């Protein structure tokens, strides 16, 4: 019963990606300054979730050794997937490359890839048994999924896809999260003795996504300060959520 309720919570958080893309039913363009601000906001939420809700219980449960190993393993797995799976990070046009129809699909692949650690984070948090950690993480990830869903579907809309198709594909990217959350819950249940490692693993994966993708993608268009303000706003909101729910 608890597993089912936790999975439904992760499913709702993943579905927020589709909700965030709903403006694309009417819009085909979103200004770059809005995109950069939203990316910064999503990054701030992720860093806040990792540092405020994952690292402290990881240290308490597993000690420094498990935490350091988990951070390295989480970031290392994402780096390996970055190399092995075809996708495209940046929203900026690539040099000497025409924006062919495959590029929006590569962006979607990148979003799905980077939704995996968010889903894993929710699953680990929901199964950890730590007071309110799972709820805080799921709510935070659900909130930041809305701008991520919008930005995931935007390249398709710009290439001429219909609004419903773009929204549907954004929703599909979010559905990677409940699948990863289920895997995280099952792992924690089976290997609860190394819970600290799993919490730190999820944090390391989130750190990697923010540093490798969200921050670089939000820079280079002339709106770096706006992106930084978005980052701070996301972190501040995460802090408020944690204080209210903890």
N, C-alpha and C positions, 0 to 999 in steps of 0.2 A: 504493500500500500504506500509506504513512504517513498519507495523507488518510483512508483507510478506518479505520485504527486510531484516529485522532484523533476521527473522527465517532462511533465506537463508545464512546469515553470520554465524549464529551459526551452521548450517548444514555443512558449509565448514570447520569451526574450528573442529567439531567433526570428519569429514572425514580425518583430518590430522593424526588421530590414525592409519588408514589403510595405509597411505603413509609412516609413520614411520616404519611400519612392513615390508615393501617391501624387505629389505635385507634378510628376512627369506625365500624368494623364492630360495635363493642360500645357505644360512647359516643354520646350525642346532645348532650352539653354539655361544655364545657371552661371551667373558671373563668377569669374575666377576668385574674386575677393571673398565671395560667400563660400566657395569650395575650400579655399585655404583656411578660412576661419573654422569651418566645420571639421576639417582634418585635425587642426590643432586642438579643438575641443575633444574630439574622440581620443586623441593621444593623451590628453590630460586626464580623462576619465580612466584610461587603461593604466597609466602610471599610478594614479591614485588608488585604483583597485589593488594593484600589485603591492605597493609599498605599505598601504594602510591595512589591508585585509588579508593579505597572503603571507608576507614576510614575517610579521610578528608571531602568528601562530605556528609558522614553520619552524622558527627558532625555538619556540617553547616546546614543540612536539619532538623535533628531531635533533636539535643542537646545531652548532655552526657547521659541522662537517656535512651533514645531510643537506643543509641549505646551500652551501657552496657547490656541492656536487649537483644538486637539483637545478640551480641556476644555470650552470654550465651545460647540463644535459638538455634543458628546455631550449636554450638559445641555440645549442649545437644542432638539435633536431630540425629546428626551423631553417637554419642555415643550410643543412643538407637538402631539405625539401626545396629550398630556393634554387639550388643547383640542379636537382633532378627533374623538377616539374616545370614545363614551359608556362610562362606567365609574363606579364609586363607590369612593373611597378608604377613608373612615373606617368602622370597625366600629361606631361609636357611632350610635344612632338619629338620623336627621335631623329637624330641627324641622319641624313642620307636614306631615310625610310619614308615611303609614302604611307599615309594612314589608311591602310587596306582594311577590308571588312573583318579580318581576323583579329585586329588589334582590340576592339571592344571585348571580344571573347577572351583574349589573354588577360585583360584587366579583370574580367569576372573571375577568371581562374585565380588571379592573385588575391581577390577578395575572399574567395572560398578558402584558399590556403591559409589566409590570415584570420579567418573565422574559427579555424580549428583550435588554436590555443584559447580563444575566448570560450568556446564550448567546453573544452577540457577544464578551464578554470571554474566554470559554473559547476560542472560535475564534481570536481574535487571539493569545492566549497560546500555544495549541498550534501555530500556524503561525509564530510569531515566531522560532523557532530559538534563543531565549534559554535558557540552562541551567535546566531544571526549572521554568521559569515556567508553562508550560502545565499540567504535572502539579500544581503547587501550586494554581493557580487552579481547576482542575477538581475537585480534591479538596475545596477549601474551599467551592466553590459547591454541590457535591453534599451536603456536610454541612448547609449552611444551607437547602438545598431541603426537607429533611425537615420542619422546623417550618413553612416556608412552605406546603407542601402540606397540612398539617393545617389551617392557618388559612384556606387557600383553600376547602377543602371544608366547613368547619364551618358557614357560613351555610346551605348547602343541607341539611345534616343537621338543623339546628335548625328548618328549615321543613318537615321531614317526609320528606325524601328517604331512601331506603334506604342502608344502609351501603355495599354494593357500588357503588351508583351514585355516592355521594359520593367514594369512593376512586378510581373510574374517572375522574371529572371532575378530581380532583386530579392524577392521572397525565397527563391530557390537557393541563393547564396546563403541566406540566413539559416536555411534548414541543415547546413553543415554543422551548426552549433549544437542542436539537441543530440545529433548522432555522436559527436565528440563528447558531449556531456555524459551520455550514457556510458561510453567507454571509460571516462574518468570515474564515474560512480562505481562501476564494476571493479576497476583496479583498486580503488581505495578499500572497498569491501573485502577484496581478496588479500590485500597486502597492507592492512592498517598499521602494521608495525613500522612502516617507513612513510607514515603520513607526512612528516616534515619534508621528506624528499619530494613527494607529489605536489605539495603546496608550493615549494620553491621551484619545481619544474614548470608549473603553470606560470609563475611569476617571471621566470627567465624567458619563456616563450613570448610573453606579453612585452617585456622589455625589448626583445629583439624586434618585434613587429613595429613598435613605436620608433625605435632608433633607425631601423633599416628602411622603413617604408613611409610611415605617416609623417614624420618630420621632414624627410627629404622631399616628399611629394607636395608638402605645403609650402615649400620654399622655391625661389627661382622665378616667381611671377611678379615680384615687387610688393607683396603683401605680407612680408615676413613678420612685421610687428603685429599685424592683425592675427596671424596664426599663433604667435606667442601669447597674445591676450586670450585667444580661444583656448589654448593649452591651460593657462592659469585658471580660466573660468571652469574648464572641465575638472581640473584637480580640486578646485574649491567646492564644486557641486558634490564631488565624491566625498570630500571631507564632511560636508553638511549631511549627506545621506548616512554616513557612518555614525555621526554624532546622534542623529535622530533615531536610528534603528538599533544602535548598539545597546 
